[in-house]
């Protein structure tokens, strides 16, 4: 097998969508797989459990399991199982929606908030390492471009 560096010296993707998406996927895999493995080992959380805590801590204080499945792209049944585990561990709590009993908004408990902070700090340190090769202007530009892709994903993400 070729060495790692020579494999990564692929042609510049230019404006080819397939190559651009390959690079995004490459970075996402090499960021998330080790990050969630570390979170699992250090904090005794599955990827889905960590995603729920991250969603509640960074997106909105109150989300339903359906909301979390939609924004994370994770299967609803996996999110539901993780919600049950987090609730048993008293890291999240759910309440009945007044108008619609089927909706059960989730919130972090104080213990869940502390665990969210640890996850967020861990991912932040990893993100600093991952983006260290970029200048602050390049990071702002990349953030702007990725935000544009995320906003445009509503047209192609399977709902």
N, C-alpha and C positions, 0 to 999 in steps of 0.2 A: 504494500500500500504506500502511496505517496505520503510525504510528510505534510503535516497540517498546514504550514505556511504556503506551500506550493499549491495545495488544493484551493486555498482561499484567494489566490491570485488569478481570479477569473476575469474575463473581459469586463470592462466598465459597462454596466447595463444600459447606459444612455437613457433613452425614453421607452425601452421595452418593458411593458407592464409585467410580463412574467418574471423578468430578472429583478425588477423592483420589489415585487412581492416575495421572491425568493430571499432577498436580503432582509426584508422585514421579518419573514418567518425564521430565518437563521438566527437573527438577533433575539427574537422572542423566545425561541427554544433554548438558546444558550443563557438567557437571562432567567427565565421562569423555572425550568426544570431543576437546576441546582438551588435556586432560591427556595422553592417549595420543599425540596428535599431537606434543606437546612431547617426550615420552619417546622417541618414534621419532626425532625430529630430533636431540635432544641425546645420546641413549644408544645409538642404532642398534638398537632393539628393536621388534619388532612388538607389537601389543596382546596377542596370545596368549603371546608370550615373557615380557612383563612380568607378565601374570597368573600365570604359573607361578612366577616368582621371588617375587611377592607372596604367593602361596599357601604356598610352602615357607618363606618368611621370617616370615610372620605367623600362619598357621593351625596348622601342625604342622611339625616339622623333617623329617618323612618322610611323603610321600604318593605314591600311584601316579598315573599319568596319568588313569586312570579316576576316581579320587577328585577330581582337579582339574577334570575335565570336569563331574562331578556338582555340585560346589560352585559352579563359575563359570557353569554353564549354557551353556558353549561346546561346539561340536561336537567329538566325540572325535577325528576325523581332523585337525582344526586343532590340537588340543592335542598329538597325536602328532607332527605335523610340527614344531611349536615345540619339543617335547622333544628331537627329533633335532638341531635347530639349536643349542639350548642345550648339549647334550652335546658337539657338535663344537667349540663355542666354549669348552668346559671351564668352564662356569658352573654346571652341575649334573652329578651322577654318579648312576648307577643301580646297584643291586645285585640279585642274584637272591635271591628269598625262599627260605628253606631248605625250607619245607613245600610251597610252591606255586610251581613254576618259571614259571608264567604271570604272577605278580605280580612287578613290578620296582619296588620303592620308590625314589623319587627324593630326593636331598638336594642342598643347595647346597654348592658348593665355596667356598673362601675368596674367590675372585674373584666368584663368584655372590652371596655374602653382601654384599660391598662394593657391588655393583650394586643389590642389593635395598635397601640403606640409602639409596642415592641416589634410587631410585624412591619409597621410603617418605617421605623428606624432601620430595621434590617434591609428592607428593600431600598430605602434611601441611600444607605451606604453602598449597596451594590450598584445602584443607578449612578452614583458619583464616579465609581470606578469605570462603569461602562461608557460614560460620556466624557471622561477625562481628556480624550483626544480632541474634543471640540472646544472652540472658543465660546465665550458667552454669546456672541452674536450668532454663531453657528447653531448653538443649542436653541436659541429663540427662533431661528429660522426653521429648524427641524421640528420644533414644537408646533409652530404655525402650520407647517405642511401636514404633519400627522393629525392635527386637529381638523384640518380641512378634509383629510381622508376619512376620519371618523364621522364627521358631519355628513359626508356623502355616502357613507355606508348604509344609510337608511334605504337607499335605492336598490341595494343588492343583498343585504344580509337577510337570510331566511328567518322569518319572524317567529 
